[in-house]
Amino acid sequence: MDILTGLLHGFQVATTPASLGMCILGVVLGTVIGVLPGLGPSATIAMLLPLTMKLDPTGAMIMLAGIYYGAKYGGSTTSILLNVPGESSSVVTCIDGYQMARKGRAGPALGMAAISSFIAGTFGVVALMLVAPPLAQLSLAFSSPEYFALMVMGLAMVVLLAGDSLVKALLSMLVGLWISGIGTDLFTATSRFTFGSVQLLGGIEFILVAIGVFAVGEVLANVEPHDPPKMLPVPKGIRNLLPTWDDMKRCRFAFVNGSVVGFIIGVLPGAGSTIASFISYGIEKAVSRHPEEFGKGAIEGVAAPEGSNNAETGGALVPLLTLGIPGSGTTAILPAALVLWGFKPGPLFIHDQPQLFWGLVASMYIGNVVLLILNLPLVALFAQLLRVPAYVLQPLILGVAIVGVYASDASMFQLGLLALFGLVGYAMRKLDFPTAPLVLGLVLGDPMERALRQSLMMSQGHISILLRPIPAVLLVFAALLLAVPLFRKLNAIRVQMLESEEA
Amino acid sequence: MRPLARGGDFWSGLVLAALGAWIVSEAHGWDYMTDEGPGPGFFPMWYGSLMVVLSLVLVARTAFGRAAHEAKPQPNWTEIRRALTCWAAFVAAVALMNVLGFAVSFALLTWFIVAYMARRPHPEALALAVGGAAAFYGLFSYLLDLSLPSGLFF
């Protein structure tokens, strides 16, 4: 199916009333959780995934993806009005967005965030549509050794960019690999790490760990009552939200920068939207004619990062849908969803499931338009959500977590595990162990072990099979990535990136 | 430095080293390599060993490295105690679900969080608890037809 035919087919799927409804529901939910600090798209998608089992997979996937990219639109509202990022990817927007709001330009800042997100988000979808099908075709030539090496490289990227301490990030990933190994070995039917429990023979569901670590862990980490930060007012009327023509002219390069940088960073496993927004902000400042205005309310400082964190969505879906390899905690949940619905993300996915792939692509075009509409005239309404107290949201999150886990297999044992992983998630936050490597290790552990064992079976145990050109290059690249902390200058860049993420 | 004062990295390193050692010992009991290729012990043996090495690096860095001589921020025990109290309430609510049912257990959990953790007035906590439980039950059990834990009540 060529791209144009595929896209037309996709719009037929995405414009049915059911798909449109799911798309609007997803982006509204995404905007809501994007606006609310402390509740991220990972936790929301993880909690809602089991509840989508009775839905049509295409509609459910459209909704979950809508939450993913909708959250990035919503995150900017909190950054601009509160100086608190609603999403980690909106942290850079606080720098100039909040300064603009303090100077009475909250309207143009919010408007520019929405416009830039729309332009770059749409660019990301166009690029996804153009890049994914040929890449899937190319990856048909991959076999187990190439897949193993790709997964090692993906994990190395995630580990490198997951936290200040590489040792802690590696340990977090190893725990994820261990959890993925719990259950019955598919090759030999040997029970591994089951503590003699029959309930563990089938392994531990990824989604249960994700809900525990992301949702329950987040509630426990935020249970301390905090004084609500003071919110700056949202200007009334759409005219006050629109940037001036001069603002638009100043942001011409920021739109291009955010779109291209965001997409490229998104394709790379591990980097994610926070890094993308940081890099595009840095580039924007470096090439600006007025670098001294950055940090004091430069509108390009809002347009570039907001654009790049939205273009990243399209990029992140490329390796996920063509290779089955997710690049971040949030995108790790989407292939898990596909597997639960009986699909196999990988090189054959676009060929075998054109309805799902092209329906998703078309829905993202529609979703971006809906988000632009939602985030311009209705931004004042969404901003009111910031007044909802944490003690109302906390039981709500815990309740949805319980329902989500119980809905998947009606087992009290699973709820016990949910509580356990909630505590693990809290402990990881308190001890500064990054959670993304654990989740990626858990998702990739099983396919990675399978790919490695199949590779070594193909070569009768000779490691030389991993020295074929593609796996060798990927493995050397992964080793170089993990060696970055040994080089002072490169490590300084890495630490600077991470500090910006934590700021 | 006294061992107890070494902080989270030291103790988490020790726990992970113990986990790694256990993984290696378990993997030792399974085939590492068979005639057909790697056995079930192959992969765990490698990641278990790596876990032991890295955990010991973490422990050594805290005990002997530069970090050992740096002043560490004291953990906020009040905050930790509150989080653990909330977690205990969550565990209790989950445990009660088989006895009292989802709606009643969830209402109790909501009431506890609002009244005790957030120190809000009891009438407000009660309203949120009853309203929240009814909304959850109505939405998930009736509208979405999902199975919820059931007990004496609903």
Chai-1 contact restraints between the chains, C-beta under 6 A:
chainA,res_idxA,chainB,res_idxB,connection_type,confidence,min_distance_angstrom,max_distance_angstrom,comment,restraint_id
A,V167,B,L54,contact,1.0,0.0,6.0,A-B,restraint_1
A,V167,B,V57,contact,1.0,0.0,6.0,A-B,restraint_2
A,V167,B,L58,contact,1.0,0.0,6.0,A-B,restraint_3
A,L170,B,L54,contact,1.0,0.0,6.0,A-B,restraint_4
A,L171,B,L16,contact,1.0,0.0,6.0,A-B,restraint_5
A,L171,B,L54,contact,1.0,0.0,6.0,A-B,restraint_6
A,L174,B,Y47,contact,1.0,0.0,6.0,A-B,restraint_7
A,L174,B,M51,contact,1.0,0.0,6.0,A-B,restraint_8
A,L177,B,Y47,contact,1.0,0.0,6.0,A-B,restraint_9
A,G181,B,P44,contact,1.0,0.0,6.0,A-B,restraint_10
A,D185,B,P40,contact,1.0,0.0,6.0,A-B,restraint_11
A,T188,B,P40,contact,1.0,0.0,6.0,A-B,restraint_12
A,T190,B,W30,contact,1.0,0.0,6.0,A-B,restraint_13
A,T190,B,P40,contact,1.0,0.0,6.0,A-B,restraint_14
A,L220,B,A83,contact,1.0,0.0,6.0,A-B,restraint_15
A,L220,B,C86,contact,1.0,0.0,6.0,A-B,restraint_16
A,L220,B,W87,contact,1.0,0.0,6.0,A-B,restraint_17
A,V223,B,R82,contact,1.0,0.0,6.0,A-B,restraint_18
A,V223,B,A83,contact,1.0,0.0,6.0,A-B,restraint_19
A,V223,B,C86,contact,1.0,0.0,6.0,A-B,restraint_20
A,E224,B,E79,contact,1.0,0.0,6.0,A-B,restraint_21
A,E224,B,R82,contact,1.0,0.0,6.0,A-B,restraint_22
A,Y391,B,V114,contact,1.0,0.0,6.0,A-B,restraint_23
A,Y391,B,A118,contact,1.0,0.0,6.0,A-B,restraint_24
A,Q394,B,I113,contact,1.0,0.0,6.0,A-B,restraint_25
A,P395,B,T110,contact,1.0,0.0,6.0,A-B,restraint_26
A,P395,B,I113,contact,1.0,0.0,6.0,A-B,restraint_27
A,P395,B,G132,contact,1.0,0.0,6.0,A-B,restraint_28
A,L398,B,F90,contact,1.0,0.0,6.0,A-B,restraint_29
A,G399,B,F106,contact,1.0,0.0,6.0,A-B,restraint_30
A,G399,B,F136,contact,1.0,0.0,6.0,A-B,restraint_31
A,V403,B,F140,contact,1.0,0.0,6.0,A-B,restraint_32
A,Y406,B,P149,contact,1.0,0.0,6.0,A-B,restraint_33
A,A407,B,L146,contact,1.0,0.0,6.0,A-B,restraint_34
A,A410,B,S147,contact,1.0,0.0,6.0,A-B,restraint_35
A,M412,B,N98,contact,1.0,0.0,6.0,A-B,restraint_36
A,L415,B,V94,contact,1.0,0.0,6.0,A-B,restraint_37
A,A419,B,F90,contact,1.0,0.0,6.0,A-B,restraint_38
A,A419,B,V91,contact,1.0,0.0,6.0,A-B,restraint_39
A,A419,B,V94,contact,1.0,0.0,6.0,A-B,restraint_40
A,L423,B,W87,contact,1.0,0.0,6.0,A-B,restraint_41
A,Y426,B,A83,contact,1.0,0.0,6.0,A-B,restraint_42
A,L431,B,G8,contact,1.0,0.0,6.0,A-B,restraint_43
A,L431,B,S12,contact,1.0,0.0,6.0,A-B,restraint_44
A,E449,B,F43,contact,1.0,0.0,6.0,A-B,restraint_45
A,R453,B,G37,contact,1.0,0.0,6.0,A-B,restraint_46
A,R453,B,P38,contact,1.0,0.0,6.0,A-B,restraint_47
A,L456,B,G37,contact,1.0,0.0,6.0,A-B,restraint_48
A,L456,B,P38,contact,1.0,0.0,6.0,A-B,restraint_49
A,M457,B,E36,contact,1.0,0.0,6.0,A-B,restraint_50
A,M457,B,G37,contact,1.0,0.0,6.0,A-B,restraint_51
